[in-house]
Amino acid sequence: MTTDRDYRIDADAPIGVFDSGVGGLTVLREIIQQIPNERLIYFGDTARVPYGSKSKETVTRYSRQIVRFLESFGVKTIVVACNTASACALEELERESRVPIIDVIRPGARSACQVTHNGRIGIIATETTIGSQVYNRYITRLNPKATIVEKACPLFVPLVEEGLWEDPVTDEIARRYLTELIDRDIDTLILGCTHYPLIRATVGRVMGEKVRLVNPAYETAKTLKEMLKERDLLRGRPHVLGEDQYRFYVSDEAEKFKRFANSIIKYGILSAKIVNIEEY
Ligand code: DGL
């Protein structure tokens, strides 16, 4: 582990990305799309997923451990590709980390405010994210007149982690959760959990085509790119063959994670290594 004094960041250093499981891969996918030269290190906390039903203190402790783990690679920035961790731990992470931290909530709130016509915005997320009211705060700051309708969807994450992306069970649960949002005249719905883009088709079917779905991943990757550019940290040179461009770490079930990751990111992920994250 590097000490504060010798922690130097340069454009060639990798970017750290983390989530409680596979959800953050939807953000990683967007980062690869927008800044393909970057080296990325992904950590999925597969042993401790889901975060969305845990307390702020627990999620903050987990997030701090992961940031320490990612910093041990000399990363130049860290993307918290998890709404729940962003909602619970952002302030602590920004205070403690040696590198800039990018979250997914501020970019998601920004996107929704740009997209909505009638100012009526829905948010679906984990119980902990909804309970934190963080989306609410950011949206109201950007548009004090916005009407916000929130709904926690705790079963979505286990359904996604089980691979039931297109399944009658997921359809049924989505109808139960979302029907009350349909009656509230929202024209925009934030997918406020990075797992949810994987069931976007189901959510879209239930909500109908008049409701725009906002996936914060695009705006997050854009924010990341702009921040790196401003600090002169964008990696200019393309990857060379054999270079370890994307590395994946998990806290459990590496094989299962690898299978999932390969169906989300089309880059032939060859390995995912297990880490004892409690050591960090
Ligand atoms: N994907 C995460 C999020 O964006 C966490 C889901 C969970 O672990 O409950 O909130």
Residues whose N, C-alpha, C, O or C-beta is under 5 A from the ligand:
A	BS01	DGL	S20 G23 V49 P50 Y51 G52 S53 A81 C82 N83 T84 T126 V157 G192 C193 T194 H195
